[in-house]
Amino acid sequence: MTRPSLIDRLAQAQAERAQAGLLRRLRTVTAAQGPQVTVGGARLLSFASNDYLGLASDPRIATALRAASEIWGVGAGAAHLLGGRRGPHQALEEELADWLGYPRALLFSTGMMANIGVLSAVLGRGDVCVQDRLNHASLIDGARLSGAELLRYPHADAAAAARQLAARPDAGAVLATDGVFSMDGDIAPLSELAALCTREHATLMVDDAHGLGVVGGHGRGAVDHAGLGVAEVPLLVVTLGKAIGCFGAAVLGSVDAIEALLQFARSYIYTTAMPPALASAALAAVRIARSEDQHRQRLAAHIEHFRRGAAERGLPLLPSSTPIQPLLVGDTARAASLAQSLEAQGFHVPAIRPPTVAAGSARLRITLSAAHAEADIDALLDALASASALHPAAAGVISAGVV
């Protein structure tokens, strides 16, 4: 018997993905200035960024980064527990905890590392992790790595989540959900889920990567938007690379929860701390996002303008009150063709295809930013109408797929 070649198996899987038109390809942005990017020599207006408040190019944040690098250099040089933790890390954690109303915060290098670290630390064999079917991959992977049983309920269906928890009444349980869903742009029913977790004695964990800075009072996120706090949501994960315009992530919780993660979250313990100068830049960005509501007000006006303009042009969208505005196409090839048509007109709006989204739900994921001008949004709306006219079959699928 011959042992199979794992590299050959990967190559075969890649070939099958290419044949299905689902192969992912890297494209390098060679220049960026606000929402304007240069890709393959073409200057495009991007509606693909998660820089919702337009802070990634804020000169005040760049100044903070340069100033801190003069003091701290670049790399932290060690893991947090081995001397890599510096003053900027502590200051950023304290600012996040104060802003979001949690006792403590703990920095991770990425949201992926945060979710994997938390779930692997909290859960074990014999436990159960109940998750929304549209959760981010990091939540799913974290549950799988923990050894707990993973159960996934239909999107935003709190009643189904209740049935899954009730089926395992003696198991330790985490109910994990995105706050704002990255591909659909809707907000989780957090109040219902919190009440469910209270009844079932389960721990509610919210990944609010796409809600922080955007929803809630002064941008405090989806948990605040639902009127909840640490008592109802003991574990909150936020990222700093989206609306905050920087890099990194943090887990917020009680003092006891954060102290426990220091001991058991392997993706925190066994990695170099994020660069301290980057933490200083993120601190400056958090303070701007926290105090300057005009960015959120401008973003909200853009969302309203875009949705109104789409309706006027016969371009119905999935329901979303956030900067993520999905236009469901369904067919993978048609979604790719629409994206190509938009690029030919000067817009960067990539098609999102399986396996990132479920089969039959390929889409254009349009994201808005406070950095856009109203004229940019009007231009995109006209281009969408034009591209849909060129692809009538795709436009039909779009209309059929909208609730």
DARAKA-V829158 format. One record per backbone hydrogen bond with DSSP energy under -0.5 kcal/mol. CO is the residue of the C=O (numbers start at 1). NH is the residue of the N-H. E is the energy in kcal/mol with one decimal. If there is no record, write none. Layout:
BEGIN
co=CO nh=NH e=E
co=CO nh=NH e=E
END
This chain:
BEGIN
co=4 nh=6 e=-0.6
co=5 nh=9 e=-2.0
co=6 nh=10 e=-2.2
co=7 nh=11 e=-2.3
co=8 nh=12 e=-2.3
co=9 nh=13 e=-2.3
co=10 nh=14 e=-2.4
co=11 nh=15 e=-2.3
co=12 nh=16 e=-2.3
co=13 nh=17 e=-2.0
co=14 nh=18 e=-2.5
co=15 nh=19 e=-2.3
co=16 nh=20 e=-1.5
co=17 nh=22 e=-2.7
co=18 nh=21 e=-1.5
co=28 nh=30 e=-0.7
co=28 nh=40 e=-0.7
co=31 nh=38 e=-2.5
co=33 nh=36 e=-1.9
co=35 nh=46 e=-3.3
co=36 nh=33 e=-2.9
co=37 nh=39 e=-0.5
co=37 nh=44 e=-3.7
co=38 nh=30 e=-2.4
co=38 nh=31 e=-0.8
co=39 nh=42 e=-2.0
co=42 nh=39 e=-2.6
co=42 nh=44 e=-0.6
co=44 nh=37 e=-2.8
co=44 nh=46 e=-0.7
co=45 nh=348 e=-2.3
co=47 nh=367 e=-2.1
co=50 nh=52 e=-2.3
co=51 nh=54 e=-1.2
co=52 nh=370 e=-2.4
co=55 nh=58 e=-1.9
co=58 nh=61 e=-1.0
co=58 nh=62 e=-1.6
co=59 nh=63 e=-2.3
co=60 nh=64 e=-1.8
co=61 nh=65 e=-2.1
co=62 nh=66 e=-2.3
co=63 nh=67 e=-2.6
co=64 nh=68 e=-2.3
co=65 nh=69 e=-2.0
co=66 nh=70 e=-1.2
co=67 nh=71 e=-0.8
co=68 nh=71 e=-0.7
co=68 nh=72 e=-3.3
co=69 nh=73 e=-1.5
co=74 nh=277 e=-0.5
co=78 nh=273 e=-2.3
co=79 nh=82 e=-1.5
co=79 nh=84 e=-2.7
co=80 nh=83 e=-1.0
co=80 nh=85 e=-1.0
co=86 nh=89 e=-0.7
co=86 nh=90 e=-1.6
co=87 nh=91 e=-2.5
co=88 nh=92 e=-2.3
co=89 nh=93 e=-2.3
co=90 nh=94 e=-2.4
co=91 nh=95 e=-2.1
co=92 nh=96 e=-2.4
co=93 nh=97 e=-2.4
co=94 nh=98 e=-2.1
co=95 nh=99 e=-2.6
co=96 nh=100 e=-2.5
co=97 nh=101 e=-1.0
co=97 nh=102 e=-1.9
co=104 nh=253 e=-1.8
co=106 nh=251 e=-2.4
co=108 nh=249 e=-2.3
co=110 nh=114 e=-1.9
co=111 nh=115 e=-2.6
co=112 nh=116 e=-2.2
co=113 nh=117 e=-2.5
co=114 nh=118 e=-2.6
co=115 nh=119 e=-2.2
co=116 nh=120 e=-2.1
co=117 nh=121 e=-1.4
co=118 nh=122 e=-2.6
co=119 nh=123 e=-2.2
co=124 nh=127 e=-2.0
co=127 nh=149 e=-2.6
co=128 nh=174 e=-1.8
co=129 nh=151 e=-2.7
co=130 nh=176 e=-2.4
co=131 nh=153 e=-2.5
co=132 nh=135 e=-1.9
co=136 nh=139 e=-1.1
co=136 nh=140 e=-1.4
co=137 nh=141 e=-3.0
co=138 nh=142 e=-2.1
co=139 nh=143 e=-1.9
co=140 nh=144 e=-2.2
co=141 nh=145 e=-2.7
co=142 nh=146 e=-1.3
co=143 nh=147 e=-0.7
co=143 nh=148 e=-0.8
co=144 nh=147 e=-0.9
co=149 nh=129 e=-3.2
co=149 nh=151 e=-0.6
co=151 nh=131 e=-2.9
co=153 nh=133 e=-2.2
co=154 nh=157 e=-2.2
co=156 nh=158 e=-1.1
co=157 nh=161 e=-1.9
co=158 nh=162 e=-2.2
co=159 nh=163 e=-1.8
co=160 nh=164 e=-2.0
co=161 nh=165 e=-2.3
co=162 nh=166 e=-2.6
co=163 nh=167 e=-1.4
co=165 nh=168 e=-1.4
co=166 nh=169 e=-0.7
co=168 nh=171 e=-1.2
co=172 nh=128 e=-2.8
co=173 nh=203 e=-2.5
co=174 nh=130 e=-2.5
co=174 nh=176 e=-0.6
co=175 nh=205 e=-2.8
co=176 nh=132 e=-1.1
co=177 nh=207 e=-2.4
co=179 nh=188 e=-2.7
co=181 nh=185 e=-2.5
co=186 nh=181 e=-2.6
co=188 nh=190 e=-2.3
co=189 nh=193 e=-2.2
co=190 nh=194 e=-2.8
co=191 nh=195 e=-2.1
co=192 nh=196 e=-2.2
co=193 nh=197 e=-2.5
co=194 nh=198 e=-2.0
co=195 nh=199 e=-2.1
co=196 nh=200 e=-2.4
co=197 nh=201 e=-0.8
co=197 nh=202 e=-2.0
co=198 nh=201 e=-0.5
co=202 nh=204 e=-0.5
co=203 nh=175 e=-2.8
co=203 nh=205 e=-0.5
co=204 nh=235 e=-1.4
co=205 nh=177 e=-2.2
co=206 nh=208 e=-0.8
co=206 nh=237 e=-2.9
co=207 nh=179 e=-2.7
co=208 nh=211 e=-0.9
co=208 nh=212 e=-2.1
co=211 nh=214 e=-2.0
co=211 nh=215 e=-2.1
co=215 nh=221 e=-3.0
co=216 nh=219 e=-2.0
co=217 nh=220 e=-1.4
co=219 nh=213 e=-3.3
co=221 nh=225 e=-2.3
co=222 nh=226 e=-1.5
co=223 nh=228 e=-2.6
co=224 nh=227 e=-1.9
co=229 nh=232 e=-0.8
co=229 nh=233 e=-3.0
co=232 nh=234 e=-0.5
co=235 nh=206 e=-2.3
co=236 nh=252 e=-3.3
co=237 nh=208 e=-3.1
co=238 nh=250 e=-2.6
co=240 nh=246 e=-2.7
co=242 nh=245 e=-1.3
co=248 nh=240 e=-3.1
co=248 nh=241 e=-0.5
co=249 nh=108 e=-2.8
co=250 nh=238 e=-2.5
co=251 nh=106 e=-2.1
co=252 nh=236 e=-2.3
co=253 nh=104 e=-1.8
co=254 nh=258 e=-2.4
co=255 nh=259 e=-2.4
co=256 nh=260 e=-2.0
co=257 nh=261 e=-2.0
co=258 nh=262 e=-1.8
co=259 nh=263 e=-0.7
co=260 nh=263 e=-0.9
co=260 nh=264 e=-1.9
co=261 nh=265 e=-2.5
co=264 nh=266 e=-1.2
co=265 nh=268 e=-1.6
co=265 nh=269 e=-2.2
co=266 nh=270 e=-2.5
co=268 nh=271 e=-0.7
co=271 nh=80 e=-0.6
co=273 nh=76 e=-0.6
co=275 nh=278 e=-0.5
co=275 nh=279 e=-1.7
co=276 nh=280 e=-2.0
co=277 nh=281 e=-2.0
co=278 nh=282 e=-2.5
co=279 nh=283 e=-2.2
co=280 nh=284 e=-2.0
co=281 nh=285 e=-2.2
co=282 nh=286 e=-2.8
co=283 nh=287 e=-2.1
co=284 nh=288 e=-1.7
co=285 nh=289 e=-2.9
co=286 nh=290 e=-2.5
co=287 nh=291 e=-1.7
co=288 nh=292 e=-2.5
co=291 nh=293 e=-1.0
co=292 nh=295 e=-1.2
co=293 nh=297 e=-2.4
co=294 nh=298 e=-2.3
co=295 nh=299 e=-2.2
co=296 nh=300 e=-2.9
co=297 nh=301 e=-2.0
co=298 nh=302 e=-2.1
co=299 nh=303 e=-2.4
co=300 nh=304 e=-2.3
co=301 nh=305 e=-2.5
co=302 nh=306 e=-2.8
co=303 nh=307 e=-2.4
co=304 nh=308 e=-2.3
co=305 nh=309 e=-2.5
co=306 nh=310 e=-2.4
co=307 nh=311 e=-2.0
co=308 nh=312 e=-2.1
co=309 nh=313 e=-1.4
co=310 nh=315 e=-3.5
co=311 nh=314 e=-1.2
co=314 nh=316 e=-0.6
co=323 nh=325 e=-0.8
co=323 nh=368 e=-1.7
co=324 nh=326 e=-0.6
co=325 nh=366 e=-1.5
co=326 nh=318 e=-2.1
co=326 nh=328 e=-0.6
co=327 nh=364 e=-2.2
co=329 nh=331 e=-1.1
co=330 nh=362 e=-1.5
co=331 nh=335 e=-2.0
co=332 nh=336 e=-2.3
co=333 nh=337 e=-2.2
co=334 nh=338 e=-2.4
co=335 nh=339 e=-2.2
co=336 nh=340 e=-2.0
co=337 nh=341 e=-2.2
co=338 nh=342 e=-2.3
co=339 nh=343 e=-2.2
co=340 nh=344 e=-2.1
co=341 nh=345 e=-0.9
co=342 nh=345 e=-0.7
co=342 nh=347 e=-2.0
co=343 nh=346 e=-1.8
co=346 nh=45 e=-2.6
co=347 nh=349 e=-0.9
co=348 nh=47 e=-2.5
co=350 nh=365 e=-1.0
co=351 nh=353 e=-0.6
co=352 nh=363 e=-2.2
co=353 nh=356 e=-1.5
co=353 nh=357 e=-0.6
co=358 nh=361 e=-1.9
co=362 nh=329 e=-2.5
co=362 nh=330 e=-3.0
co=363 nh=352 e=-3.2
co=363 nh=365 e=-0.6
co=364 nh=327 e=-2.7
co=364 nh=366 e=-1.0
co=365 nh=367 e=-0.5
co=366 nh=325 e=-3.6
co=369 nh=372 e=-1.5
co=373 nh=376 e=-0.5
co=373 nh=377 e=-1.5
co=374 nh=378 e=-2.2
co=375 nh=379 e=-2.2
co=376 nh=380 e=-2.1
co=377 nh=381 e=-2.5
co=378 nh=382 e=-2.3
co=379 nh=383 e=-2.1
co=380 nh=384 e=-2.9
co=381 nh=385 e=-2.3
co=382 nh=386 e=-2.3
co=383 nh=387 e=-3.0
co=384 nh=388 e=-2.5
co=385 nh=389 e=-1.8
co=386 nh=390 e=-1.5
co=387 nh=391 e=-0.9
co=391 nh=394 e=-0.5
co=391 nh=395 e=-2.1
co=392 nh=396 e=-2.0
co=393 nh=397 e=-1.8
co=394 nh=398 e=-2.4
co=395 nh=399 e=-2.3
co=396 nh=400 e=-2.2
co=397 nh=401 e=-1.7
co=399 nh=402 e=-1.0
END
